[in-house]
Amino acid sequence: MPRYAEGIAERGSQKWLQYLINSKPELINEDIAASVAGINLKDIVWLSPLRDDDYAEYRDRAFLRRLKLDLEKVTLPEFWPRGGPVWDGLARAGSNILLVEAKAHIPELNTSPIKASQKSREQIFKSLQETKEYLGSRTHVDWSSCFYQYTNRIAHLHLLRTLNKVEAWLVNIYFVDDKDINGPQSPEEWQGAIRLMKSHLGLGRHALRKFELSLFYDILKFE
C-alpha cells in the first residue's frame, strides 16, 4: 500500500510542514480560506501529514482513498502509472480537495528526470504532453526531463480539475529562513526562482493558474 509512515522529520520542508499542519493549522487554514472563494475556514480538515497517523504521506490510489475521492471520468491508472507523486499534504474542505507540495530551499524546484520503465515513461510523457497542451505551453522543453516534481503535480491537478471536474487546488508552500539548509530568506527570493521555472516550462497565465496557491511562511515566526 503506497502509504509512507514518515515519523517526525528533523529538518527541511517535511519538518516545517508537519509543524504547520499539526501545531499551527490556523495559519494555513486562514490563508487558504482567504485565497479561495467558497472555502469556509471551519470546513478545512487535514488528512496528511498527521501526528496520530505517524505523519504518513500518500501516493497513487492511496491518496485518493485518503481523500475519499473516486475519479469517474478518467481514472488514475488511465492517466498515470504506479509510482506517482507522494503528496506532502492532503486536506478536504467540503467538496474542495487540497493537494499540498512544500519546499524549503530552491534546489528542490529542479528535480531529476523520471526513472521508470519504458511503458510507464510513455504513459507519463503522454499525460504531461496533454497537460502541457491544455495549459497552452508552447515551449519545446520536455516536461519529463526538468522541474519534474512541479510538472507531475500540475498534471495531477489537470486530471482532477479538468478531466474529472473535481474542485481541486494545488497548494504550494514555500518556507523562508531555513538556515539549516540554506533556504531563501524572503518570499521575493522564492518568487524569482518560481518565475524562472515557469518561464522555462512555457507557463504564464495558464488555464489552471487560478487553481494554484502559493503560500509563504517564515519559520522564524513559528516560535
FENNOR-V75406 format. One record per residue. N is the residue number from 1. RES is the residue in one small letter. BURIAL is I if it has 16 or more other C-alpha atoms within 10 Angstrom, else O. Layout:
n: {N/N}
res: {RES/RES}
burial: {BURIAL/BURIAL}
//
This chain:
n: {1/2/3/4/5/6/7/8/9/10/11/12/13/14/15/16/17/18/19/20/21/22/23/24/25/26/27/28/29/30/31/32/33/34/35/36/37/38/39/40/41/42/43/44/45/46/47/48/49/50/51/52/53/54/55/56/57/58/59/60/61/62/63/64/65/66/67/68/69/70/71/72/73/74/75/76/77/78/79/80/81/82/83/84/85/86/87/88/89/90/91/92/93/94/95/96/97/98/99/100/101/102/103/104/105/106/107/108/109/110/111/112/113/114/115/116/117/118/119/120/121/122/123/124/125/126/127/128/129/130/131/132/133/134/135/136/137/138/139/140/141/142/143/144/145/146/147/148/149/150/151/152/153/154/155/156/157/158/159/160/161/162/163/164/165/166/167/168/169/170/171/172/173/174/175/176/177/178/179/180/181/182/183/184/185/186/187/188/189/190/191/192/193/194/195/196/197/198/199/200/201/202/203/204/205/206/207/208/209/210/211/212/213/214/215/216/217/218/219/220/221/222/223}
res: {m/p/r/y/a/e/g/i/a/e/r/g/s/q/k/w/l/q/y/l/i/n/s/k/p/e/l/i/n/e/d/i/a/a/s/v/a/g/i/n/l/k/d/i/v/w/l/s/p/l/r/d/d/d/y/a/e/y/r/d/r/a/f/l/r/r/l/k/l/d/l/e/k/v/t/l/p/e/f/w/p/r/g/g/p/v/w/d/g/l/a/r/a/g/s/n/i/l/l/v/e/a/k/a/h/i/p/e/l/n/t/s/p/i/k/a/s/q/k/s/r/e/q/i/f/k/s/l/q/e/t/k/e/y/l/g/s/r/t/h/v/d/w/s/s/c/f/y/q/y/t/n/r/i/a/h/l/h/l/l/r/t/l/n/k/v/e/a/w/l/v/n/i/y/f/v/d/d/k/d/i/n/g/p/q/s/p/e/e/w/q/g/a/i/r/l/m/k/s/h/l/g/l/g/r/h/a/l/r/k/f/e/l/s/l/f/y/d/i/l/k/f/e}
burial: {O/I/O/O/O/O/I/I/O/O/O/I/I/I/O/I/I/I/I/I/I/I/O/O/I/O/O/I/I/O/O/I/I/O/O/O/O/O/I/O/I/O/O/I/I/I/I/I/I/I/O/O/O/O/I/I/I/I/I/I/I/O/I/O/O/I/I/O/O/O/O/O/O/O/O/I/O/O/I/I/I/O/O/I/I/I/I/I/I/I/I/I/I/O/O/I/I/I/I/I/I/I/I/I/I/I/O/O/I/O/O/O/O/I/O/O/O/O/O/I/I/O/I/I/I/O/I/I/I/O/I/I/O/O/I/O/I/O/O/O/O/O/I/I/O/I/I/I/I/I/I/I/I/I/I/I/I/I/I/I/I/I/I/I/O/I/I/I/I/I/I/I/I/I/I/I/I/I/O/O/O/O/I/I/O/O/I/O/O/I/O/O/O/O/O/O/I/O/O/I/I/I/I/O/O/O/O/I/O/O/I/I/I/I/I/I/I/I/I/O/O/O/O}
//
